[in-house]
Amino acid sequence: MRKTGILSLASMLVINAAAASSSWQLEKVVEIDRHSVRPPTVGNQKAMEAGSDRRWPAWQTAAGELTAHGYQAAVNHGRYAGESARESGMLADGCPDDDAVYIRASPLQRTRATAEALAEGAFPGCKVPVHVASGYDPLFQSEHLPAAALDPHKVHRATLQAAGGDLNTLQHRLRADIARLQQAVCQPGKPCPTFAQRWQIEPGGDGRASIRGLRDMADMAESIRLAWSNHNPLSEVAFGHVRSADDVAALLPLLTINYDLTNDVPYIAQRRGAVLLDQVSKALQSEATANAPPATRWLVLVGHDTNIAYLRTLLGFHWQLGNYPRGNIPPASRLVFERWRDTRSGDRFLRIYFQAQSLDQLRNLTPLNAQQPPLEQEFSPEGCEKREPGMLCPYSTMMTHLRAAVDNSATTQVEYD
């Protein structure tokens, strides 16, 4: 059970007593976080304006960088996660020692700032360091890794297969979703080039496929979601065409389809997610291993939605949270791996879940607690059982599954400071 706010001494004693009486011990948490709310990148902004033939609202924050609102949303997430870790007995009160937590972020500003916000929320006043690689980081930016290069012919075939073999048929099947987004972003009676395009597979700049037409629609949907989440004026969210979270959610399905044809393509995920999944699986091992992350109880890796998408594809983990469309990866969301031990039998288990704030929680900066928890869905493949901590999967079985999903030819050694 999770509580909110600063716990009184009496409440803490109750929690500690409950933790002591339970036979379940949380030994390790590894989580991969998406950065929090940002404006569109420069490239996104140009593409959206060209595709809709109109100017999109300007933001006060520099393109692609974390907003002040996004920072506070990440603080809320960090505070909730930190309180949960302490209530489980995994972490002690106060500032963490060197064995407790290690936080690493992708080098971009929005990920570094999100990591700092998470640390502030989880450990207020403690100034927990955020580690960032010099140069590119293979954990989060595997597109720069020669070993993870993609074969363009395989990418094309795999993308077409993910589309069901025919992009024209897919585009026609999604005509209602396309029309809904078109009504929100296009001016009546004026050109709106993106919506007149026939979808086609094109090479992307990082080796992945890009779907001409769909790509820009997905950027538009994402930018609408970000503007809502940042509490921008309603006149600047979908040009005033939305009034509620449900209205925003109705414009997001094309974002899911774009995931289906890019990050969630198994061949692409296998190559581009190998380094990160390899490090996650090594971090979860109960015994020390070479080329592994620091052996802290809580390992926080702050990256991008693409990183989470690769891992969930390799796992075969599918979710649908609240009114978000299936597979959505909102700002400040996290994919979490927990290693539990039954102290009576000595058996270990893994619990895996995805957690995110709702559209309204993000927009309103709702404090997260037992009364207002984040949205959450557990991974529940065959062989897992519901126990006191949640949906638990046998440790050895799940570790075998994780290791088997790693393409070792696409991995590399990762340096930690």
C-alpha positions in Angstrom: 0.0 0.0 0.0 1.3 3.4 -0.9 0.8 6.6 1.2 1.2 10.2 0.3 3.1 13.2 1.6 5.6 13.2 4.5 4.9 10.2 6.7 4.5 10.7 10.4 6.6 8.6 12.8 3.7 6.5 13.7 2.9 5.8 10.1 6.5 4.9 9.3 6.5 2.5 12.3 3.4 0.8 10.9 5.0 0.5 7.4 8.3 -0.8 8.8 6.4 -3.4 10.9 4.4 -4.5 7.9 7.6 -4.8 5.8 9.3 -6.8 8.5 6.3 -9.2 8.8 6.1 -9.9 5.1 8.0 -12.8 3.5 8.6 -10.7 0.4 11.8 -8.7 0.0 12.3 -6.2 -2.9 16.0 -6.7 -3.7 16.5 -4.7 -6.9 14.7 -2.2 -9.2 15.8 -1.3 -12.7 13.8 1.2 -14.6 13.9 2.9 -18.0 12.3 6.3 -18.0 11.1 8.5 -20.9 12.0 12.1 -20.5 9.2 14.5 -19.5 7.3 17.2 -21.4 9.2 19.1 -24.1 8.2 21.3 -27.1 8.6 20.0 -30.6 12.1 19.7 -32.0 13.2 22.1 -34.7 12.8 19.4 -37.3 9.3 18.4 -36.1 8.1 22.0 -36.1 9.2 22.6 -39.7 7.7 19.3 -40.9 4.4 20.0 -39.2 4.1 23.5 -40.5 5.0 22.4 -44.0 2.6 19.5 -43.8 -0.4 21.6 -42.5 0.5 24.8 -44.4 0.2 26.9 -41.2 2.2 28.2 -38.3 2.0 26.1 -35.1 2.0 27.8 -31.7 5.4 28.8 -30.3 6.5 27.6 -26.9 8.4 29.6 -24.3 11.0 26.8 -23.9 13.7 26.1 -26.5 12.8 23.5 -29.1 13.2 19.9 -27.8 14.2 21.0 -24.3 12.5 20.1 -21.0 9.9 22.6 -19.9 9.5 23.9 -16.3 6.1 22.1 -16.2 7.7 18.9 -17.5 10.4 19.2 -14.8 7.7 19.3 -12.1 5.8 16.4 -13.6 9.1 14.4 -13.3 9.5 15.5 -9.7 6.1 14.1 -9.0 7.0 10.8 -10.6 10.3 10.7 -8.7 8.6 11.4 -5.3 6.1 8.7 -5.8 8.7 6.1 -6.9 11.0 7.1 -4.0 8.2 6.7 -1.4 7.3 3.4 -2.9 10.9 2.2 -2.7 11.1 3.2 1.0 7.8 1.7 1.9 8.8 -1.6 0.4 11.9 -1.6 2.6 14.3 -1.5 -0.3 15.6 2.0 0.6 16.2 3.6 4.0 15.0 7.1 4.9 17.2 10.1 4.2 19.8 10.5 1.5 20.9 7.3 -0.2 24.3 5.8 0.2 26.5 4.7 -2.7 25.0 1.2 -2.8 21.4 2.5 -3.0 20.9 4.4 -6.3 22.6 5.1 -9.6 21.0 7.4 -12.1 22.2 7.7 -15.7 20.7 9.9 -18.5 21.0 10.1 -22.2 23.2 13.1 -23.1 20.3 15.3 -24.4 19.2 18.2 -22.3 15.6 17.0 -21.9 16.8 13.6 -20.5 19.5 15.1 -18.2 17.0 17.6 -16.8 14.4 14.8 -16.3 16.9 12.7 -14.4 17.7 15.7 -12.2 14.0 16.2 -11.5 13.5 12.5 -10.7 16.4 12.6 -8.2 15.0 15.8 -6.6 11.6 14.2 -6.2 12.9 10.9 -4.9 15.6 12.3 -2.6 14.8 16.0 -1.9 17.8 18.0 -0.7 20.3 15.2 -1.3 21.8 16.3 -4.6 22.0 12.7 -6.0 24.3 12.9 -9.0 23.1 12.2 -12.5 25.7 10.4 -14.7 26.0 11.2 -18.4 28.4 9.6 -20.9 30.8 11.7 -22.8 29.9 11.7 -26.5 27.1 9.4 -27.6 25.8 6.8 -25.2 25.3 3.3 -26.6 22.6 2.6 -24.0 20.3 5.1 -25.5 21.7 6.1 -28.8 22.5 2.7 -30.4 21.9 4.2 -33.9 25.5 5.5 -33.6 26.9 2.0 -32.9 28.4 0.2 -35.9 27.5 -3.2 -34.4 23.8 -2.2 -34.4 23.7 -1.1 -38.0 20.5 -2.1 -39.9 20.3 -3.8 -43.3 18.1 -1.4 -45.4 16.5 -4.3 -47.3 15.6 -6.2 -44.2 14.2 -2.9 -42.7 12.0 -2.4 -45.8 10.7 -6.0 -45.8 10.1 -6.0 -42.0 8.3 -2.6 -42.1 6.0 -3.7 -45.0 5.2 -6.9 -43.1 4.3 -4.9 -40.0 2.0 -2.9 -42.2 0.2 -6.0 -43.2 1.8 -6.1 -46.7 0.1 -3.1 -48.1 0.4 0.5 -46.9 -2.5 1.7 -49.2 -4.8 -0.7 -47.4 -3.6 0.3 -44.0 -4.0 4.0 -44.9 -7.6 3.4 -46.1 -8.5 1.4 -43.0 -7.3 4.3 -40.8 -9.2 7.0 -42.8 -11.5 7.9 -39.8 -8.5 8.5 -37.5 -6.8 10.5 -40.3 -9.9 12.6 -40.9 -10.2 13.3 -37.2 -6.6 14.6 -37.0 -7.0 16.5 -40.2 -10.0 18.4 -38.9 -8.0 19.4 -35.8 -4.9 20.7 -37.5 -5.9 21.8 -41.1 -7.7 25.0 -42.1 -11.0 24.5 -43.9 -10.7 25.0 -47.6 -6.9 25.5 -47.6 -4.1 23.1 -48.6 -2.9 20.6 -46.0 -0.2 18.7 -47.9 0.5 15.8 -45.4 -3.1 14.6 -45.6 -3.0 14.4 -49.4 0.1 12.2 -49.4 0.0 8.5 -50.2 1.9 6.6 -47.5 5.2 5.2 -48.6 8.2 3.6 -47.0 11.3 5.8 -47.1 14.8 5.4 -45.6 15.1 7.2 -42.3 18.1 9.2 -41.3 19.2 6.7 -38.6 18.6 3.6 -40.7 15.1 2.9 -39.6 12.2 3.2 -42.0 10.2 6.4 -42.2 6.6 6.4 -43.5 6.0 9.4 -45.7 2.7 11.0 -44.7 2.2 9.0 -41.5 5.5 10.3 -40.0 4.3 14.0 -40.0 0.8 13.0 -38.8 2.4 11.2 -35.8 4.5 14.3 -35.0 1.3 16.4 -35.1 -0.4 14.0 -32.7 2.6 13.9 -30.4 2.9 17.7 -30.3 -0.8 18.1 -29.4 -0.4 15.6 -26.6 2.7 17.5 -25.4 0.9 20.9 -25.5 -1.9 19.5 -23.4 0.4 17.8 -21.0 2.3 21.1 -20.5 -0.9 23.0 -19.6 -0.6 25.2 -22.6 -3.7 27.4 -23.3 -6.5 25.4 -25.0 -6.3 27.8 -27.9 -2.8 26.4 -28.5 -3.7 22.8 -28.2 -4.8 21.4 -31.6 -5.7 25.0 -32.6 -8.5 25.1 -30.0 -10.2 21.9 -31.2 -9.8 20.0 -27.9 -11.5 20.6 -24.6 -10.7 17.4 -22.6 -8.2 14.6 -22.2 -10.6 12.4 -24.1 -10.5 14.8 -27.0 -6.7 14.6 -27.0 -6.6 10.8 -26.7 -8.9 10.6 -29.8 -6.2 12.2 -31.8 -3.4 9.8 -30.8 -4.0 6.5 -32.6 -1.8 7.5 -35.6 1.1 7.8 -33.1 0.6 4.2 -32.2 0.5 3.1 -35.9 3.8 5.0 -36.4 5.3 3.0 -33.5 4.1 -0.2 -35.1 6.0 0.6 -38.3 9.2 1.9 -36.8 10.3 1.2 -33.2 8.1 -1.8 -32.7 9.3 -3.7 -35.8 11.0 -6.8 -34.3 14.0 -6.7 -36.6 14.7 -3.1 -35.7 14.1 -3.6 -32.0 16.4 -6.6 -32.0 19.3 -4.6 -33.3 18.7 -1.2 -31.7 17.5 -2.5 -28.3 20.3 -5.1 -27.7 22.7 -2.9 -25.7 20.0 -1.7 -23.3 18.3 -5.0 -22.8 21.7 -6.7 -22.3 22.5 -4.2 -19.5 19.1 -4.5 -17.9 19.4 -8.3 -17.8 22.9 -8.1 -16.3 21.7 -5.6 -13.7 18.9 -8.0 -12.6 21.3 -10.9 -12.1 21.6 -11.9 -8.4 25.3 -12.7 -8.9 28.0 -10.2 -10.1 28.8 -10.3 -13.8 31.2 -8.6 -16.1 30.3 -5.6 -18.2 27.3 -4.8 -15.9 25.9 -1.6 -14.5 26.8 -0.5 -10.9 25.3 -3.0 -8.4 23.0 -0.5 -6.7 19.6 -1.5 -5.4 17.9 1.1 -7.7 19.1 1.7 -11.2 17.5 4.5 -13.1 18.1 4.9 -16.8 16.5 8.0 -18.3 16.2 8.0 -22.1 13.5 8.2 -24.8 10.3 6.6 -25.9 12.2 4.7 -28.6 14.3 2.9 -25.9 11.2 1.8 -24.1 9.5 0.7 -27.4 12.5 -1.5 -28.3 12.4 -3.3 -24.9 8.7 -3.9 -24.8 8.9 -5.3 -28.4 11.7 -7.7 -27.4 9.7 -8.7 -24.3 6.4 -9.1 -26.1 4.8 -6.7 -23.5 1.7 -5.0 -24.8 -0.2 -2.4 -22.7 -3.1 0.0 -22.9 -3.4 2.6 -20.0 -6.5 4.7 -19.3 -7.7 6.6 -22.4 -4.3 6.5 -24.1 -4.3 4.3 -27.2 -2.6 1.0 -27.0 1.2 1.0 -26.6 1.4 4.7 -25.8 4.6 5.9 -24.1 3.7 9.2 -22.4 6.2 11.8 -21.1 7.7 10.8 -17.7 6.6 7.2 -18.0 8.7 4.3 -17.0 9.2 0.6 -17.7 10.1 -1.1 -14.4 11.8 -4.4 -13.6 11.7 -5.5 -10.0 13.6 -8.5 -8.5 11.8 -10.0 -5.5 12.8 -12.8 -3.1 10.5 -15.0 -1.0 12.5 -15.0 2.3 10.8 -18.2 3.4 11.6 -20.3 0.4 14.5 -18.3 -1.0 13.0 -18.3 -4.4 13.4 -15.2 -6.6 10.9 -13.6 -9.0 10.7 -10.8 -11.5 7.9 -8.3 -11.6 7.7 -6.1 -14.8 5.3 -3.3 -15.3 4.7 0.0 -17.2 3.7 3.1 -15.4 2.6 6.5 -16.6 0.7 9.6 -15.5 -2.6 10.2 -17.1 -3.2 13.1 -19.5 -4.9 15.1 -16.8 -2.3 14.2 -14.1 0.4 15.6 -16.4 -1.6 18.7 -17.3 -2.6 19.5 -13.7 0.6 18.3 -12.0 -1.5 16.1 -9.8 0.5 14.8 -6.8 0.7 11.0 -7.1 -0.3 9.0 -4.0 -2.6 6.1 -3.0 -5.7 8.2 -3.8 -4.3 9.4 -7.2 -1.9 6.7 -8.4 -0.3 6.7 -11.8 -1.7 4.4 -14.5 0.0 1.0 -14.4 -0.1 -2.3 -16.2 1.8 -5.5 -15.3 3.5 -7.9 -17.7 1.7 -11.2 -17.3 3.0 -13.9 -19.6 2.2 -17.6 -19.1 3.7 -19.0 -15.9 3.5 -15.8 -13.8 1.2 -15.6 -10.8 -0.4 -12.9 -8.8 1.3 -12.7 -5.4 1.4 -10.1 -2.6 3.9 -7.8 -4.4 2.0 -8.1 -7.8 2.3 -10.3 -10.9 5.5 -12.3 -10.2 7.3 -14.4 -12.8 9.8 -17.1 -11.9 13.3 -15.5 -11.9 15.2 -18.2 -13.9 12.5 -18.5 -16.5 12.2 -14.7 -17.1 16.0 -14.2 -17.0 16.3 -16.9 -19.7 13.7 -15.0 -21.7 15.5 -11.7 -21.4 18.9 -13.1 -22.3 17.5 -15.0 -25.3 16.0 -11.7 -26.6 19.4 -10.0 -26.7 21.2 -10.0 -30.1 24.7 -10.4 -28.9 26.1 -9.3 -32.3 24.6 -5.8 -31.7 26.0 -5.2 -28.2 29.0 -3.5 -26.9 30.7 -2.8 -23.6 29.2 0.1 -21.7 31.4 2.2 -19.5 30.2 3.5 -16.1 31.8 6.1 -13.9 
